[in-house]
Amino acid sequence: MQFFLEVLIGGLLSGVMYSLVALGFVLIYKASGVFNFAQGAMVFFAALTTVGLVDMGMPLWLAALLTMAAMVLLGLLTEKFVLRPLVAQHEITLFMATIGLTFFVEGLAQAIWGANVRALDLGIEDVPLEWMLENANMAISQFDLIASAIAAVLVTALAVFFTRTRIGRALRAVADDHQAALSVGIPLHHIWAIVWAVAGFLALVAGLLWGARNGVQFALTFVVLKALPVLILGGFTSVPGAIVGGLIIGASEKLAEVYIGPHFGGGIEGWFPYVLALLFLIVRPEGLFGEKIIRRI
């Protein structure tokens, strides 16, 4: 039972970090109906910019602040020059635009800072918590616990912000009907700009946490792929769904690797979440918290 709890807790901690990435998708999709495939590239850009500034001699806090300003600016420019001109176009056109944005951001990041793998030190050691090891005989990573706590606080704060504040209510109105929101005086472009800026900030936090854990490298762009099963389970339009979906995916992939993996030769942690998401699509295509779409034919 102790080993089971150790694996489960480790998976849940990873799941909170998955939720942080998935939340960036949810916010943009709720506000504009755009699936931002470039979110992974934004995570990579944020991490590489931060570590690049640190390598130039800046303290970490200043590098993070400058990177945050850069990410907010990137989000605002993306909304103005990519989303706004295509606002009336088909969803697939917007999706293809974000794919093009992905390659642009990836290329820009590597052109500025280079493509070498770099280490990012946040001052948090990746060692087992001594009190957990001594009292419960469970090896829980100190880094995973602190990183997940940071992600949990941020996700909770954003969930409250977008559900309890005036901007949050405006966001829900824009998500329900763009034209109706405009008719009651909600500034559509301002709401989109805020959402893209927040998505840039989320990319920064995710980039710092994942970069410190796995190294700042091009593979960070694949974090976007790990968020897809989270979105499928939780629903593309639900902030609570991103949280619950992340926890489910994080826990299930770790448990599957330990208890099912040996029967398949191991290494199923990478693809098991997609199988789970595929099975879930058959039962509930809209996700746990997603809105059912009923169309008249």
Secondary structure, 3 states (H helix, E strand, C coil): CHHHHHHHHHHHHHHHHHHHHHHHHHHHHHHHCCCCCCHHHHHHHHHHHHHHHHHCCCCHHHHHHHHHHHHHHHHHHHHHHHHHHHCCCCHHHHHHHHHHHHHHHHHHHHHHHCCCCECCCCCCCCCECHHHHHHCCCCCEHHHHHHHHHHHHHHHHHHHHHHHCHHHHHHHHHHHCHHHHHHCCCCHHHHHHHHHHHHHHHHHHHHHHHHHHHCECHHHHHHHHHHHHHHHHHCCCCHHHHHHHHHHHHHHHHHHHHHCHHHHCCCCCCCHHHHHHHHHHHHCCCCCCCCCCCCCC
